[in-house]
């Protein structure tokens, strides 16, 4: 009897060992499958970008031009280095050159980044953060040079010229004319502005000057207070009185209606507050990033592939576009791959700051978005789509602009998300 019990115990232990070994083997195979998925997409992206590099990079006036979107004739549309999207292509090249260990791509990344240097003194809107941190910030990360620090700090000083201690925020545009009645507001702040704070946090670390960090924190606090609704969605624009600093109201420029949830704006919030938490460890910013992410993930109008419609509330009862907005004239709903890509990238990072089941939800959602974007439904065929990586992004429907086209920032955040996922698969820190 004793020997029989002993044998049963040994057999039970053996079964447990076999089970655990099988689980480990399945996990290893799953990881290898995911690494293959990342590799195939990063290599494809590199080939598309090399084709893009073969297209003209200068305008008729000889000035530098950066990929932006696609014209109706199927060719790539490009913009000035002072266009808000100018930093995304060099940033994409930095990520791809790092992953693929491609010296030629790194040389191209450096060449395109250097085109951006004059922007360091740009003060006409808040977008210098996008423009200079996606380019020089990534350059400083992957191939650091001492003078990059000077450029980044000067860029941050330029951004801070738009900061008002009265409102406690960075002014986004010089003014905003409402879609509703044409009222002009003198101090608009858009949710996109959260993405420019990363430049300020970096400048504070580089220079040792806490002023940059204090500006970033103040802006994030005011955005959290005035721009986030109770349900975790965000106004696209908040208006302030520049004389008193008083919050006036929230509206939209690129969303369906003032009270709707513009999906890319929701993505800016998830990403921006995740960065704010990374740089400050302030639990308020983590809670805000999580609330914004939960809104995106749990919204009943989110499609099963997790690639959001351009606005979560388009055509829904209770949501009415402004009288002057083109959003009231459209009858077709559109996806926005750019919103999905940036949310995926943010969720990979946010999952690392989150505990329990929610962390797994964030990670699995990010993975699902990447697989959706990497499928033929969204990823272009090689040599097509004006050599951009992703299809089906939506720029600005109210302005009747960039509807269902490739956008350079969709490609950037897709590649960034793949780069982050690869690090996680290899148990490497993201930063």
MARLUMMAR-413573 format. One record per residue: residue in three letters; y, z, x of N, C-alpha, C in turn. Coordinates in steps of 0.02 Angstrom, whole numbers, padded with zeros to 5 digits, always signed. Each point is the difference from the previous one (the first is absolute). Last residue first. Layout:
% MARLUMMAR-413573
alaYZXYZXYZX ...
% end
This chain:
% MARLUMMAR-413573
unk+02588-01115+00637+00064+00001+00037-00007+00040+00065 unk-00185-00038-00147+00042-00056-00020+00064-00004+00040 unk-00242+00096+00094+00060+00021-00037+00043-00060-00019 unk-00268-00024+00025+00059+00003+00043+00059+00023-00042 unk-00242-00060-00056+00019+00071+00009+00057+00008+00050 unk-00096-00207-00094-00017+00018+00070+00019+00071+00017 unk+00047-00091-00214-00070-00016+00009-00025+00019+00070 unk+00230+00019-00050-00038+00051-00035-00075-00011+00009 unk+00146-00161+00086+00005+00062+00038-00041+00056-00032 unk+00018-00204-00114-00042-00007+00059+00001+00063+00042 unk+00143-00014-00184-00069+00009-00021-00047-00004+00060 unk+00227-00049+00034-00011+00072-00012-00072+00014-00019 unk+00063-00224+00024+00005+00033+00065-00014+00075-00007 unk+00017-00128-00196-00062-00015+00036-00002+00035+00068 unk+00198+00017-00123-00053+00038-00033-00067-00013+00035 unk+00184-00126+00073+00008+00070+00020-00056+00043-00031 unk+00011-00224-00065-00024+00006+00069+00006+00072+00025 unk+00087-00044-00212-00072-00013-00001-00029+00009+00069 unk+00232+00011-00025-00033+00062-00021-00075-00008-00008 unk+00128-00191+00066+00011+00055+00047-00039+00062-00021 unk+00005-00190-00144-00043-00010+00058+00005+00059+00048 unk+00146-00001-00180-00068+00011-00025-00050-00007+00058 unk+00224-00052+00041-00014+00072+00003-00067+00018-00032 unk+00082-00226+00003-00018+00023+00067-00015+00074+00003 unk-00048-00158-00213+00058+00034+00028-00020+00033+00066 unk-00087-00204-00199-00012+00044+00057+00065+00031+00023 unk-00019-00059-00259+00004-00036+00064-00025+00047+00056 unk+00068+00026-00252-00068-00022+00015-00002-00044+00062 unk+00237+00037-00053-00049+00018-00050-00067-00031+00016 unk+00250+00011+00095-00062+00017+00035-00054+00025-00048 unk+00226-00005-00122-00009-00017+00070-00068+00022+00025 unk+00151+00041-00206-00036-00064-00003-00013-00027+00070 unk+00093+00218-00065+00044-00049+00032-00030-00070-00001 unk-00124+00182-00090+00065+00001-00034+00050-00049+00028 unk-00216+00022+00109+00000-00036-00064+00067+00004-00036 unk-00084+00029+00256+00054+00025-00043+00003-00040-00064 unk-00197-00002+00166+00059+00027+00031+00049+00031-00049 unk-00277-00041+00020+00056-00011-00045+00062+00034+00028 unk-00263-00109+00079+00049+00054+00002+00058-00018-00045 unk-00217-00131+00062+00013+00038-00061+00041+00065+00009 unk-00141-00099+00211+00032-00034-00056+00020+00053-00052 unk-00045+00019+00285-00015+00017-00070+00039-00043-00049 unk+00017-00041+00238-00068+00027-00007-00018+00009-00074 unk+00168-00195+00105+00001+00072-00013-00071+00022-00016 unk+00067-00231+00042-00025+00040+00056+00012+00075-00008 unk+00038-00168-00170+00055-00003+00049-00015+00045+00060 unk-00164-00046-00167+00045+00055-00019+00058+00006+00049 unk-00221-00106+00104+00035-00010-00063+00049+00057-00013 unk-00153-00012+00187+00043-00058+00005+00038-00016-00063 unk-00212+00147-00033+00030-00011+00065+00039-00066+00001 unk-00023+00135-00228-00045-00039+00043+00037-00015+00065 unk+00065+00224-00139+00007-00073+00002-00056-00032+00040 unk-00004+00233-00146+00007-00024+00068-00001-00076+00001 unk-00029+00118-00206+00067+00013+00028+00009-00026+00071 unk-00203-00029-00131+00050+00007-00054+00071+00008+00026 unk-00203-00008+00138+00032-00064-00015+00051+00003-00056 unk-00040+00226+00140-00043-00046-00037+00036-00066-00012 unk+00093+00203+00101-00037-00041+00048-00047-00050-00033 unk+00127+00158-00126+00048-00045+00034-00035-00045+00049 unk-00130+00163-00110+00027-00047-00049+00046-00050+00034 unk-00084+00173+00130-00053-00048-00015+00022-00050-00053 unk+00148+00175+00056-00010-00045+00057-00053-00052-00015 unk+00035+00169-00160+00056-00046+00002-00009-00050+00057 unk-00156+00173-00014-00010-00049-00054+00057-00051-00001 unk+00014+00179+00152-00053-00045+00019-00010-00054-00053 unk+00151+00173-00047+00026-00042+00054-00052-00052+00021 unk-00068+00161-00155+00047-00048-00031+00028-00047+00052 unk-00138+00176+00073-00039-00051-00033+00045-00053-00034 unk+00102+00187+00105-00034-00042+00049-00038-00057-00034 unk+00105+00162-00136+00050-00040+00035-00034-00048+00049 unk-00138+00153-00111+00027-00049-00048+00051-00045+00035 unk-00083+00182+00120-00050-00053-00005+00022-00055-00048 unk+00134+00191+00021+00002-00037+00063-00049-00058-00002 unk+00002+00153-00180+00057-00047-00002+00004-00042+00064 unk-00159+00179-00026-00020-00063-00030+00056-00052+00000 unk+00040+00193+00177-00043-00003-00059-00015-00070-00024 unk+00227+00039+00141-00064+00036+00001-00040-00015-00064 unk+00204-00130+00164-00020+00025-00066-00069+00032+00004 unk+00119-00127+00171+00040+00060-00011-00022+00038-00063 unk-00098-00210+00069-00009+00046+00055+00039+00065-00007 unk+00020-00181-00154-00065+00031-00008-00014+00050+00055 unk+00196-00136+00006+00006+00056-00046-00068+00036-00009 unk+00012-00202+00130+00032+00057+00033+00000+00062-00045 unk-00087-00196-00091-00041+00018+00058+00030+00060+00036 unk+00122-00093-00177-00055+00043-00022-00047+00018+00057 unk+00183-00154+00032+00024+00069-00008-00058+00047-00017 unk-00045-00231+00014+00018+00026+00066+00021+00073-00004 unk-00042-00112-00202-00062+00010+00038+00015+00030+00068 unk+00183-00064-00132-00032+00061-00027-00065+00014+00038 unk+00113-00198+00049+00035+00057+00029-00027+00066-00027 unk-00095-00202-00081-00010+00006+00072+00034+00061+00028 unk+00031-00058-00230-00067+00026+00013-00011+00011+00075 unk+00202-00101-00068-00003+00070-00023-00067+00031+00017 unk+00026-00228+00041+00039+00039+00048+00000+00074-00019 unk-00100-00164-00142-00043+00018+00057+00038+00042+00051 unk+00036-00045-00265+00040+00005+00061-00044+00027+00057 unk-00021-00145-00259-00020+00053+00046+00050+00004+00058 unk+00057-00088-00258-00019-00018+00068-00022+00061+00039 unk+00043-00112-00271-00001+00058+00044-00026-00021+00069 unk+00134-00148-00198-00060+00009+00040+00006+00063+00042 unk+00177-00084-00134-00054+00013-00048-00067+00012+00036 unk+00293+00016+00045-00067-00020+00021-00052+00017-00053 unk+00239+00053-00010-00014-00070-00015-00071-00021+00019 unk+00111+00216+00040-00006-00009-00072-00019-00070-00020 unk+00045+00063+00227-00063+00030-00022-00011-00008-00075 unk+00200-00063+00126-00048-00053-00013-00067+00029-00025 unk+00246+00122-00034-00059-00005+00043-00046-00057-00020 unk+00207+00091-00108+00013-00050+00052-00060-00014+00045 unk-00002+00166-00178+00021-00064-00031+00009-00055+00051 unk-00176+00199+00050+00072-00006-00010+00018-00069-00025 unk-00247+00094-00054+00041-00023+00056+00074-00002-00018 unk-00190+00166-00106+00040-00059-00016+00042-00021+00060 unk-00212+00168-00105+00029-00021+00064+00035-00067-00011 unk-00126+00114-00171+00043+00052+00027+00033-00017+00066 unk-00230-00117-00061+00048+00026-00048+00041+00056+00032 unk-00099-00190+00162-00023+00058-00038+00053+00022-00050 unk+00008-00180+00174-00020-00019-00068-00025+00058-00043 unk+00013+00062+00251+00023-00065-00025-00032-00015-00068 unk-00026+00198+00156+00019+00003-00071+00024-00066-00029 unk-00068+00045+00234-00052+00032-00041+00014-00005-00075 unk+00073-00180+00189+00028+00059-00031-00053+00029-00047 unk-00067-00173+00136+00065+00010+00034+00038+00059-00028 unk-00264+00011-00012+00049-00047-00026+00067+00015+00033 unk-00211+00079+00143+00042+00013-00059+00037-00062-00025 unk-00239+00053+00121+00060-00038+00019+00045-00001-00061 unk-00223+00096-00001+00051+00044+00028+00061-00037+00029 unk-00203-00072-00132-00002-00014+00072+00054+00038+00038 unk-00020+00014-00240-00060+00029+00031-00004-00013+00075 unk+00243+00014-00122-00061-00041-00006-00058+00031+00039 unk+00206+00137-00113-00021-00024+00066-00065-00040-00008 unk+00121+00119-00179+00011-00072+00008-00018-00026+00069 unk-00013+00235-00064-00047-00038-00042+00009-00076+00005 unk+00047+00184+00199+00036-00033-00054-00048-00043-00042 unk-00042+00138+00206-00025+00020-00066+00034-00037-00058 unk+00057-00034+00236-00073-00004-00005-00025+00010-00071 unk+00236+00020+00052-00025-00067+00012-00074-00005-00016 unk+00098+00213-00011+00027-00043-00053-00028-00071+00007 unk-00049+00155+00169-00040+00012-00060+00024-00044-00059 unk+00124-00001+00201-00064-00034+00008-00043+00007-00062 unk+00203+00118+00007+00014-00073-00004-00065-00039+00005 unk-00013+00230+00032+00016-00014-00070+00014-00074-00011 unk-00036+00075+00220-00062+00004-00039+00013-00017-00074 unk+00184+00017+00147-00041-00058+00018-00063-00003-00042 unk+00133+00190-00024+00033-00058-00029-00039-00064+00015 unk-00071+00203+00098-00012+00002-00072+00030-00061-00035 unk+00044+00027+00229-00071-00016-00011-00015-00002-00074 unk+00211+00072+00063-00006-00072+00010-00072-00022-00009 unk+00048+00229-00010+00032-00034-00057-00008-00075+00005 unk-00071+00148+00177-00048-00010-00055+00030-00033-00061 unk+00067-00030+00262+00028+00034-00059-00047-00013-00059 unk-00007-00082+00238-00052+00046-00027+00027+00042-00058 unk+00105-00186+00138+00029+00066-00013-00051+00053-00016 unk-00048-00237+00049+00052+00017+00048+00027+00071-00009 unk-00167-00096-00147-00026-00004+00069+00051+00027+00049 unk+00065-00023-00226-00044+00058+00012-00026+00000+00072 unk+00128-00183-00066+00043+00060+00001-00042+00063+00012 unk-00113-00205-00031+00033+00004+00065+00042+00063+00006 unk-00093-00041-00208-00054+00015+00047+00028+00006+00071 unk+00143-00072-00169-00008+00072-00001-00060+00023+00043 unk+00045-00234-00018+00058+00035+00028-00008+00075+00002 unk-00168-00140-00103+00003-00009+00073+00056+00043+00029 unk-00022-00006-00234-00061+00028+00029+00005+00000+00076 unk+00175-00106-00115+00002+00073-00007-00061+00032+00031 unk+00014-00235-00011+00049+00026+00049+00002+00076-00002 unk-00133-00106-00162-00029-00002+00066+00046+00025+00054 unk+00079-00025-00218-00046+00056+00002-00034+00004+00068 unk+00135-00184-00038+00041+00060+00008-00043+00063+00001 unk-00102-00202-00048+00014+00004+00072+00045+00060+00014 unk-00057-00042-00228-00057+00021+00041+00015+00003+00074 unk+00155+00058-00215-00008-00060+00042-00051+00017+00054 unk+00049+00113-00240-00023+00015+00067-00015-00065+00037 unk+00185+00061-00212-00067-00021+00018-00017+00021+00072 unk+00213+00023-00129-00046+00056-00007-00072-00018+00019 unk+00182-00161+00008+00025+00059+00035-00051+00057-00001 unk-00103-00242-00014+00053+00033-00037+00020+00063+00038 unk-00141-00162+00105+00004-00030-00067+00057+00030-00041 unk+00023+00001+00271-00051+00017-00049+00012-00032-00068 unk+00147-00010+00197-00058-00045+00006-00057+00016-00048 unk+00210+00121+00000+00022-00066+00021-00060-00048-00004 unk+00067+00246-00135-00044-00042+00041+00035-00063+00021 unk+00076+00274-00063-00010-00067-00028-00051-00037+00042 unk+00123+00268-00049-00048-00043+00033-00006-00067-00037 unk+00215+00192+00033-00055-00026-00041-00049-00039+00042 unk+00181+00158+00083+00024-00029-00063-00057-00020-00046 unk+00052+00191+00208-00047-00051-00023+00023-00025-00069 unk+00172+00108+00186-00039+00011-00061-00046-00059-00015 unk+00172+00035+00178-00070+00005+00018-00046+00008-00060 unk+00250-00036+00023-00024+00067-00015-00072+00011+00022 unk+00114-00209+00042+00053+00050+00009-00027+00071-00009 unk-00132-00201-00034+00013+00010+00071+00053+00054+00013 unk-00185-00028-00198+00072-00002+00005+00018+00014+00073 unk-00240-00112-00075+00037+00061+00014+00075-00013-00003 unk-00260-00113-00083+00071-00007+00012+00033+00068+00010 unk-00259-00121+00029+00038+00056-00026+00073-00009+00021 unk-00236-00168-00031+00067+00015+00026+00026+00065-00031 unk-00224-00063-00045+00013-00042+00059+00067+00018+00031 unk-00151+00182-00128+00052-00049-00013+00005-00045+00062 unk-00233+00124-00044+00066+00003+00031+00048-00052-00029 unk-00243+00163-00062+00028-00067+00013+00072+00009+00025 unk-00133+00186-00070-00017-00023+00067+00021-00071+00015 unk+00041+00142-00203-00069-00025+00002-00021-00026+00069 unk+00223+00085-00049-00049+00054-00010-00072-00024+00006 unk+00185-00140+00134-00005+00024-00069-00055+00053-00005 unk+00161-00078+00218-00067+00008-00028+00003+00027-00071 unk+00198-00029+00129-00030-00066-00010-00070+00004-00030 unk+00148+00192+00063+00034-00043-00049-00036-00065-00017 unk-00084+00177+00157+00033+00034-00055+00024-00048-00055 unk-00097-00081+00203-00050+00038-00035+00029+00032-00063 unk+00146-00107+00147-00042-00050-00033-00053+00035-00043 unk+00135+00134+00136+00038-00026-00057-00040-00053-00039 unk-00097+00088+00197+00008+00053-00050+00037-00025-00062 unk-00022-00144+00187-00064+00009-00034+00005+00053-00055 unk+00187-00033+00139-00010-00059-00043-00065+00008-00040 unk+00048+00164+00160+00047+00004-00056-00011-00057-00048 unk-00123-00002+00200-00024+00052-00046+00046+00006-00061 unk+00063-00149+00172-00061-00023-00033-00025+00051-00051 unk+00184+00058+00135+00019-00052-00047-00061-00023-00039 unk-00038+00150+00174+00034+00034-00056+00022-00051-00053 unk-00093-00080+00201-00051+00031-00042+00031+00034-00060 unk+00144-00091+00161-00037-00054-00033-00052+00029-00048 unk+00124+00150+00136+00040-00030-00053-00039-00053-00038 unk-00073+00126+00199-00025+00018-00066+00038-00032-00057 unk-00049-00073+00263+00056+00014-00045-00026+00012-00070 unk-00124-00073+00199+00008+00072-00003+00056+00022-00046 unk-00094-00228+00056+00064+00022+00026+00007+00076+00006 unk-00201-00108-00087+00018-00034+00063+00061+00032+00032 unk-00073+00075-00214-00049+00018+00053+00021-00029+00067 unk+00128-00061-00186+00009+00072+00013-00047+00023+00055 unk-00020-00220-00081+00060+00007+00041+00013+00073+00018 unk-00176-00050-00149-00016-00022+00068+00059+00009+00046 unk+00031+00045-00228-00044+00050+00029-00017-00018+00072 unk+00122-00158-00121+00040+00059+00015-00042+00056+00031 unk-00107-00198-00075+00043-00015+00057+00040+00061+00021 unk-00126+00012-00197-00043+00003+00059+00039-00015+00064 unk+00096-00021-00220+00005+00066+00030-00044+00007+00063 unk+00019-00190-00157+00043-00002+00059+00004+00067+00036 unk-00117-00041-00210-00036-00031+00056+00041-00002+00064 unk+00085+00077-00212-00045+00050+00029-00036-00028+00061 unk+00138-00136-00141+00035+00034+00054-00042+00054+00033 unk-00058-00126-00201-00019-00033+00063+00028+00037+00061 unk+00063+00055-00224-00059+00035+00024-00025-00030+00065 unk+00263-00013-00060-00063-00026-00027-00060+00034+00033 unk+00278+00039-00060-00053+00019+00047-00066-00024-00029 unk+00290-00044-00034-00069-00005-00021-00049+00020+00056 unk+00268+00010-00064-00044+00034+00048-00072-00001-00025 unk+00188-00105-00118+00022-00003+00070-00046+00034+00050 unk-00021-00140-00249-00005+00067+00028+00012-00004+00076 unk+00055-00155-00236-00009+00001+00072+00000+00072+00025 unk-00063-00132-00247+00036+00053+00034-00016-00001+00075 unk-00092-00143-00181+00041-00025+00054+00041+00053+00036 unk-00169+00023-00181+00067-00017-00024+00047-00024+00055 unk-00247+00022+00037+00012+00016-00071+00068-00024-00024 unk-00093-00008+00228-00026-00053-00042+00020+00009-00073 unk+00149+00098+00210-00054+00014-00047-00022-00062-00038 unk+00107+00020+00249+00022-00019-00066-00058+00005-00049 unk+00068+00117+00252-00052-00027-00044+00030-00014-00068 unk+00071+00040+00288+00013+00012-00072-00059-00028-00039 unk-00012+00019+00234+00072+00016-00004+00022+00011-00072 unk-00252+00060+00074+00041-00060-00004+00073+00020-00006 unk-00140+00181+00053-00043-00058+00010+00040-00065+00003 unk+00057+00265+00074+00019-00052-00049-00041-00064+00014 unk-00068+00259+00052+00019-00062+00035+00013-00053-00053 unk+00028+00276-00042-00045-00058+00001+00028-00056+00043 unk+00105+00211-00077-00060+00021+00035-00051-00055+00007 unk+00234+00013-00097-00059-00013-00043-00064+00026+00032 unk+00195+00037+00122+00020+00018-00068-00060-00011-00048 unk-00004-00062+00232-00015+00070-00011+00018+00024-00070 unk-00073-00252+00081+00057+00039-00026-00020+00073-00008 unk-00083-00244+00143-00015+00066-00028+00064+00034-00023 unk-00023-00212+00118-00004-00007-00073-00017+00067-00034 unk+00007-00032+00236+00069-00014-00022+00003-00005-00076 unk-00207+00026+00120+00034+00062-00020+00074-00011-00018 unk-00138-00177+00086-00023+00020-00067+00039+00060-00025 unk+00038-00067+00221+00027-00050-00047-00019+00018-00072 unk-00093+00127+00171+00072+00016-00007+00032-00048-00049 unk-00221-00042+00058+00004+00058-00044+00073+00021-00010 unk-00045-00171+00153-00014-00024-00068+00006+00058-00050 unk+00015+00051+00227+00061-00035-00022-00009-00026-00072 unk-00187+00096+00100+00051+00052-00013+00065-00032-00024 unk-00174-00144+00066-00018+00035-00061+00052+00054-00017 unk+00023-00119+00203+00011-00045-00057-00015+00036-00066 unk-00045+00113+00201+00072-00007-00009+00015-00044-00061 unk-00224+00023+00065+00026+00063-00027+00075-00005-00015 unk-00109-00176+00112-00014-00001-00072+00027+00063-00033 unk+00005-00027+00236+00059-00025-00035-00013-00008-00075 unk-00175+00072+00151+00053+00050-00007+00058-00025-00042 unk-00248-00088-00044+00049-00011+00052+00058+00048-00012 unk-00277-00049-00097+00064+00036+00008+00041-00020+00060 unk-00191-00092-00161+00018-00022+00068+00066+00032+00019 unk-00106+00058-00207-00055-00036+00031+00014-00024+00072 unk+00160+00127-00135-00064+00033-00010-00056-00033+00041 unk+00222-00087-00013+00001+00062+00038-00066+00038-00005 unk+00029-00195-00128+00002-00018+00071-00004+00062+00043 unk+00023+00030-00230-00068-00018+00019-00005-00023+00072 unk+00213+00050-00081-00041+00060-00006-00072-00013+00019 unk+00155-00179-00012+00006+00039+00061-00040+00066-00003 unk-00022-00140-00197-00001-00041+00061+00000+00044+00062 unk+00012+00100-00212-00060-00042-00003-00006-00043+00063 unk+00193+00131-00026-00058+00042+00015-00065-00040-00003 unk+00213-00105-00046-00006+00020+00070-00061+00044+00013 unk+00052-00092-00221+00010-00054+00048-00016+00022+00072 unk-00004+00154-00188-00053-00050-00004+00004-00048+00059 unk+00177+00147-00013-00062+00037+00013-00061-00046-00003 unk+00216-00077-00060-00011-00001+00073-00062+00039+00019 unk+00104-00029-00225-00064-00030+00018-00013-00004+00075 unk+00194+00078-00151-00046+00050+00028-00061-00030+00033 unk+00244-00128-00009-00043+00033-00051-00049+00045+00036 unk+00177-00099+00122+00020-00025-00065-00045+00024-00057 unk+00009+00027+00257+00018+00057-00044+00013-00021-00072 unk-00106-00071+00270+00009-00022-00069+00014+00061-00046 unk-00057-00021+00245+00068+00022-00020+00015-00017-00073 unk-00208-00059+00108+00008+00072+00012+00069+00027-00020 unk-00086-00234+00001+00001+00036-00064+00014+00075+00010 unk-00035-00165+00180+00069+00003-00026+00006+00042-00065 unk-00222-00039+00103+00044+00050+00032+00072+00001-00028 unk-00206-00144-00054+00029+00049-00047+00053+00045+00031 unk-00138-00165+00116+00048-00036-00042+00038+00049-00045 unk-00180+00076+00133+00063-00006+00037+00053-00039-00039 unk-00221+00018-00086+00035+00064-00003+00068-00005+00035 unk-00145-00183+00011+00030+00006-00067+00037+00066-00008 unk-00117-00037+00202+00052-00051-00007+00036+00006-00067 unk-00187+00139+00041+00057+00020+00041+00058-00049-00008 unk-00203-00051-00104+00030+00059-00032+00062+00022+00037 unk-00128-00170+00095+00038-00025-00058+00034+00058-00036 unk-00142+00053+00177+00059-00035+00026+00043-00026-00057 unk-00204+00095-00058+00046+00052+00023+00064-00032+00028 unk-00176-00141-00062+00033+00028-00058+00050+00054+00019 unk-00130-00090+00171+00045-00052-00025+00037+00025-00062 unk-00168+00138+00094+00060-00002+00041+00050-00052-00025 unk-00195+00145-00126+00019-00070+00010+00068-00003+00037 unk-00165+00170-00110+00010+00001+00073+00019-00070+00024 unk-00033+00080-00232-00039-00055+00030+00004-00001+00076 unk+00121+00168-00126-00069+00001-00024-00042-00052+00038 unk+00231+00007+00049-00033+00062+00020-00074-00001-00020 unk+00137-00177-00069-00011-00005+00072-00036+00062+00026 unk+00066-00005-00227-00054-00047+00014-00016-00005+00074 unk+00184+00133-00071-00063+00029-00024-00059-00046+00018 unk+00216-00079+00050-00018+00058+00042-00066+00030-00022 unk+00091-00176-00128-00026-00024+00064-00020+00057+00046 unk+00108+00050-00203-00068-00024-00012-00032-00024+00064 unk+00226+00059+00009-00043+00059-00008-00072-00019-00013 unk+00164-00171+00011-00015+00028+00066-00044+00062-00005 unk+00064-00089-00206-00043-00046+00037-00013+00025+00071 unk+00149+00124-00145-00071+00004-00019-00045-00046+00040 unk+00251+00032+00002-00041+00037+00048-00074-00002-00013 unk+00175-00104-00143-00006-00032+00066-00047+00036+00048 unk+00084+00034-00242-00071-00009+00016-00012-00023+00072 unk+00220+00033-00104-00035+00064+00003-00073-00006+00021 unk+00192-00165+00091-00033+00008-00064-00045+00061+00003 unk+00119-00087+00188+00036+00052-00038-00025+00005-00072 unk-00076-00163+00160-00021+00066+00026+00035+00056-00037 unk-00036-00231-00132+00037+00026+00057-00030+00066+00024 unk-00165-00164-00133+00066+00029-00009+00030+00025+00065 unk-00199-00183-00127+00017+00048+00052+00072+00023-00009 unk-00229-00131-00130+00072+00013+00000+00014+00055+00051 unk-00210-00186-00017+00024+00068+00009+00076+00002-00005 unk-00143-00185-00138+00016+00017+00069+00029+00070+00005 unk-00062-00118-00207-00057+00026+00036+00013+00015+00073 unk+00151-00074-00185-00037-00056+00029-00059+00023+00043 unk+00154+00155-00102-00038-00034-00053-00041-00059+00026 unk+00054+00198+00173+00039-00042-00045-00045-00033-00052 unk-00036+00243+00130-00021-00070-00003+00043-00038-00050 unk+00045+00228+00167-00041-00015-00058-00020-00073+00002 unk+00093+00123+00197+00017+00041-00057-00046-00013-00059 unk+00044-00035+00294-00038-00015-00061+00018+00048-00056 unk+00185-00047+00188-00062+00038-00007-00036-00021-00065 unk+00198-00096+00196-00023+00005-00070-00067+00035-00001 unk+00235-00048+00174-00069+00021-00010-00015+00007-00075 unk+00188-00176+00085-00010+00073-00005-00073+00016-00017 unk+00108-00222+00020-00027+00027+00061-00013+00075-00002 unk+00074-00157-00177+00055+00024+00041-00023+00033+00065 unk-00152-00081-00165+00038-00058+00024+00058+00020+00045 unk-00199+00175-00004+00032-00040-00052+00039-00058+00031 unk-00227+00127+00101+00074-00004+00003+00025-00044-00056 unk-00231+00035+00054+00025+00069-00004+00076+00002+00007 unk-00217-00186-00078+00065+00014+00032+00024+00071-00011 unk-00263-00038+00004+00054-00028-00042+00067+00019+00031 unk-00211+00076+00086+00010-00071+00017+00054-00033-00043 unk-00077+00226-00031+00038-00003+00062+00015-00073+00021 unk-00141+00048-00185+00070+00012-00017+00044-00006+00062 unk-00231-00010+00029+00023-00061-00033+00074+00006-00018 unk-00102+00188+00084+00007-00049+00054+00022-00068-00028 unk-00050+00172-00151+00064+00013+00034+00011-00048+00058 unk-00206-00010-00118+00055-00021-00043+00068+00009+00036 unk-00191+00081+00109+00000-00074+00000+00057-00026-00044 unk-00036+00232+00006+00026-00023+00064+00003-00076+00002 unk-00098+00103-00187+00073+00010+00000+00031-00025+00065 unk-00236-00001-00016+00030-00051-00044+00076+00005+00001 unk-00116+00166+00112-00005-00063+00037+00029-00058-00041 unk-00012+00211-00100+00050+00001+00054-00003-00064+00042 unk-00159+00030-00174+00066-00008-00027+00054+00000+00054 unk-00226+00037+00061+00007-00068-00028+00070-00011-00026 unk-00054+00217+00078+00002-00049+00054+00012-00071-00027 unk-00035+00177-00153+00065+00005+00032+00008-00054+00053 unk-00209+00016-00103+00050-00021-00049+00070+00001+00032 unk-00176+00090+00124-00006-00073-00002+00052-00030-00048 unk-00020+00232+00008+00031-00024+00062-00002-00077+00004 unk-00112+00103-00179+00073+00005-00008+00036-00024+00063 unk-00234+00012+00006+00021-00052-00048+00075+00000-00009 unk-00093+00170+00129-00003-00064+00037+00021-00058-00046 unk-00019+00213-00097+00057-00003+00046+00002-00066+00038 unk-00185+00043-00136+00059-00011-00041+00062-00006+00043 unk-00201+00058+00105-00001-00071-00021+00061-00017-00042 unk-00028+00224+00064+00014-00041+00059+00003-00074-00019 unk-00066+00151-00166+00070+00008+00015+00021-00043+00059 unk-00228+00011-00058+00038-00037-00052+00074+00002+00015 unk-00137+00131+00135-00010-00071+00015+00038-00044-00050 unk-00003+00232-00034+00041-00016+00059-00005-00074+00016 unk-00136+00082-00171+00071+00001-00020+00045-00020+00057 unk-00227+00027+00047+00010-00060-00042+00073-00005-00022 unk-00068+00194+00114+00001-00058+00046+00014-00064-00038 unk-00031+00195-00125+00064+00003+00036+00007-00059+00048 unk-00204+00022-00114+00054-00015-00047+00068-00002+00036 unk-00190+00068+00122-00003-00072-00015+00057-00021-00045 unk-00023+00229+00043+00021-00035+00061+00001-00076-00012 unk-00086+00134-00172+00072+00010+00006+00028-00038+00060 unk-00232+00004-00029+00032-00042-00051+00075+00005+00003 unk-00126+00141+00138-00006-00070+00023+00035-00048-00049 unk-00019+00228-00057+00050-00009+00053+00000-00073+00024 unk-00164+00058-00153+00066+00002-00032+00055-00012+00050 unk-00222+00021+00078+00010-00064-00035+00068-00004-00033 unk-00062+00204+00101+00011-00051+00051+00013-00068-00032 unk-00059+00175-00142+00067+00012+00028+00017-00053+00052 unk-00217+00000-00090+00048-00021-00051+00071+00007+00025 unk-00173+00082+00135+00000-00074+00001+00050-00027-00051 unk-00036+00231+00005+00034-00021+00061+00006-00075+00003 unk-00123+00097-00173+00072+00010-00011+00040-00023+00061 unk-00233-00007+00018+00022-00049-00050+00075+00006-00013 unk-00107+00157+00139+00006-00064+00034+00026-00054-00047 unk-00048+00213-00089+00057+00004+00045+00014-00068+00034 unk-00194+00021-00132+00061+00000-00042+00063+00000+00044 
% end
